[in-house]
Amino acid sequence: MELGSLSPIKKKFMATKKESKKPRRDSVKSLQAEVDRKFIELSEINRKLKRKIFDLYTIFELSRNFNAVLNYETLLDSFVLTSMGQMGAPKAALYLPLEIGKKEFHLARTKGSQPFPKEELIIDPEGRFGKYIAALNRPVLVEGIARKFANSDDIGFATYFPSGLVIPLIFQIKLRGVLVLSQKASGQLYQDDDIEFLSILANQTAVSIENARLYESEMDALNKLQKAQELLLQSERLAALGELSAKIAHEVNNPLGIIKNYLELLKNCIDMKPKSSEYLDIVGQELDRIALIIRQLLDFHRPRVIKFIKTDIIKIVNEALALMSHQMEDAKVRMTLKSPQRLSLISAWPDGLKQVFINLLLNSKDAMKNGGEILIDISQLKEMVRIRLTDNGHGIAPVHIPHIFEPFYTTKEAGSGTGLGLSVCYGIIKNHNGSIEYCDEGKGSCFEITLPIEQKDVEYDWRI
């Protein structure tokens, strides 16, 4: 039926019905578009939620691993490498205080490709940049920092990390370090998820770093306390033995002198056969050896006046080497001195130090029956001078090491040593406010001596 044949009412109804279908189709499309938009939005939320769960789990595992690492150096390496790996950054630099209680942040770690900031470039946590990033308490792009603090010396690292990221390490609301990451190797920008991940990781790691530092500080303090206790015990033992040895030496010295005098008279008064003369010579040699032991006993305890003067330690060592050169050549022992061209003069007692070096050289020679090599290495460490004397002899068994500085303790064959040489060395170095230690390096022997550069240039009595 044609539309023209319809009544006006029917025509109007059909037209209205046709027009009503159009808004309904538009509503369906609009609804579909809204569903699609919501689906995309929920998918993105779901993706972010999964990423956050994964990041939190990763941070939990990393934090647990970091907290289990008590070695400070290992922890720093792990943190920097983990941050680089998680972000895909080709290089990184970590700024931290050099020591507990120090204020400025110095370059503590660098990983990845060159170039890196110069070591003299430091960060002041109390400067404008330090206060800003501490208050911000979250990672920020290097570009933004470079614009905001264009004239600040604290951002000298910025030119080495264009398009990078600066991550503050916050512990107890204080800035404890700064990690700087380069731009991602992929060229992609850092996203909000990356920044949130690094922010949580950095703050968790700041706690681990503080714990590791405190642990190492406690261990260092404990080791120093144990060493001080050992030195105190050693000093008390040496004092008691020294007093006893001095009394014995005094009582033996007088009759020893009388015996020696009468022995000379006997040799002059009696016409002896060659064999008898040989026997008397042997007696005289043994008396001389006893006299030497007595002098060592007295030197070990007897108070004396020491005068500290400005001393060239390299010259003193060279003099000791010259005195020992003939004996060393006969024993096929080569002596090598390694020292800097210039070294600070130290306040010292030259004759006493020369005696120390001679005693140590003799011990090394005796430990190398078939010849060998002795290396003397001199270096300066801030306010101290260090002398290391190393040989390639048979070394000292671990069971003997705790006792080597005790008087009369010797590892040599009977009749070959008195056990006083190292005790005398210990006393001389102690009177210089220095230290002498045996370093067990697994092969040969190594004695390390440290001496302060500055002493009071006054006369004082020998201290046991």
Buried (B, 14 or more C-beta within 10 A) or exposed (E): EEEEEEEEEEEEEEEEEEEEEEEEEEEEEEEEEEEEEEEEEEEEEEEEEEBEEEBEEBBEEBBEEBBEBBEBEEBBBBBBBBBBEBBBBBBBBBBBBEEEEEEBBBBBBBBBEEEBBEEEBBBBBEBBBBEBBBEBEBBBBBBEBBEEBEEBEBBBBBEBBEEBBBBBBBBEEEBBBBBBBBBBEEEEEBEEBBBBBBBBBBBBBBBBBBBBBEEBBEEEEEEEEEEEEEEEEBBEBBEEBBEEBBEEBBEBBEEBEEEBEEBEEEBEEEEEEEEEEEEBEEBBEEBEEBBEBBBBBBBBBBEEEBEBEEBBBBEBBBBBBEEBEEEBEEBEBEBEEEBEEEBBBBBBBBEBBBBBBBBBBBBBBBBBEEBBBBBBBBEBEEEBBBBBBBBBBBBBEEEEBEBBBBBEBBBEEEEEBBBBBBBBBBBBBBBBBBBBBBEEEEEBBBBBBBBBBEBEEEEEEBEB
